[in-house]
Amino acid sequence: VKEEVQMSREMNQMEKSHKHATARKVLLTDEASKIRSVIVKRKAEVKAAGQEYRMLVGHFHKWNDAHAVAEKEAQTLFKELVAIKKDRDQLLKQYEINTKLVVDRQMEIQEKKLVIK
């Protein structure tokens, strides 16, 4: 009889332990499911962030290339502007020389007219 009571207690204990383990398994399975869904969500976010990063890097390279081209064009235009300014300065000097020659020539002609009269 003692052995039967002992066996009955042990069976009850095992049943309680089994129920507890089963409940714990359900709880852990539920937590694992929630964690898996969070992981899936985070993976999708990381993938989207990676795509956005690659897109931004692409835009940066396009902008950087355009900036480099614009900078080269600006340097070229500046060189052309300097050359035009030099030409203008040279033409102004030549204009002043020619104007002086014309004025001198007109003075000469004026003097000859006065001498002739």
C-alpha positions in Angstrom: 0.0 0.0 0.0 2.8 2.4 0.8 4.4 1.7 -2.5 1.2 2.4 -4.3 0.8 5.8 -2.4 4.4 6.5 -3.3 3.8 5.6 -6.9 0.7 7.7 -7.0 2.5 10.7 -5.6 5.3 10.2 -8.1 2.8 9.9 -10.9 1.0 13.1 -9.8 4.3 14.8 -9.5 5.3 13.7 -13.0 1.9 14.8 -14.4 2.3 18.2 -12.8 5.8 18.4 -14.1 4.6 17.4 -17.6 1.8 20.0 -17.5 4.2 22.6 -16.4 6.7 21.6 -19.1 3.9 21.6 -21.7 2.7 25.1 -20.6 6.3 26.3 -20.6 6.8 24.9 -24.1 3.7 26.7 -25.4 4.9 29.9 -23.8 8.4 29.6 -25.2 7.0 28.6 -28.6 4.8 31.7 -28.6 7.8 33.9 -27.5 9.9 32.3 -30.3 7.2 33.0 -32.8 7.1 36.7 -31.8 10.9 36.9 -31.9 10.9 35.3 -35.4 8.4 37.9 -36.6 10.5 40.7 -35.1 13.6 39.2 -36.8 11.7 39.0 -40.2 10.5 42.6 -39.8 14.1 43.8 -38.9 15.5 41.9 -41.8 13.1 43.7 -44.1 14.0 47.1 -42.5 17.7 46.4 -42.9 17.1 45.3 -46.6 15.1 48.5 -47.3 17.8 50.6 -45.5 20.5 48.9 -47.6 18.6 49.7 -50.8 18.1 53.3 -49.7 21.8 53.5 -48.9 22.8 52.2 -52.3 20.4 54.6 -54.0 21.8 57.5 -52.0 25.4 56.4 -52.8 24.3 56.3 -56.5 22.9 59.8 -56.2 26.0 61.0 -54.5 28.2 59.6 -57.3 26.0 61.2 -59.9 26.1 64.5 -58.1 29.9 64.2 -57.5 30.4 63.5 -61.2 28.2 66.5 -62.2 30.0 68.7 -59.7 33.4 67.6 -61.2 32.2 68.4 -64.7 30.8 71.7 -63.6 34.1 72.6 -61.9 36.1 71.7 -65.0 33.7 73.8 -67.1 34.0 76.7 -64.7 37.8 76.5 -64.9 37.6 76.4 -68.7 35.3 79.4 -68.7 37.5 81.3 -66.4 40.5 80.7 -68.6 38.5 81.8 -71.6 37.5 84.9 -69.6 41.1 85.7 -68.8 42.0 85.3 -72.5 39.1 87.6 -73.6 40.2 90.2 -71.0 43.8 90.1 -72.3 42.5 90.5 -75.9 40.3 93.4 -74.8 43.2 95.1 -73.0 45.4 94.6 -76.0 42.6 96.0 -78.3 42.1 99.0 -76.0 45.9 99.7 -76.1 45.8 99.4 -79.9 42.7 101.7 -80.1 44.5 104.3 -77.9 47.6 104.2 -80.2 45.4 104.4 -83.3 43.4 107.3 -81.8 46.6 109.1 -81.0 47.9 108.6 -84.5 44.6 109.8 -86.0 44.7 112.9 -83.8 48.3 113.5 -84.7 47.5 113.1 -88.4 44.6 115.5 -88.1 46.8 118.0 -86.4 49.3 117.7 -89.2 46.7 118.2 -91.8 45.3 121.2 -89.9 48.8 122.7 -89.7 49.3 122.2 -93.5 46.0 123.9 -94.2 47.0 126.8 -92.1 50.4 127.0 -93.8 48.7 126.9 -97.2 46.4 129.8 -96.4 
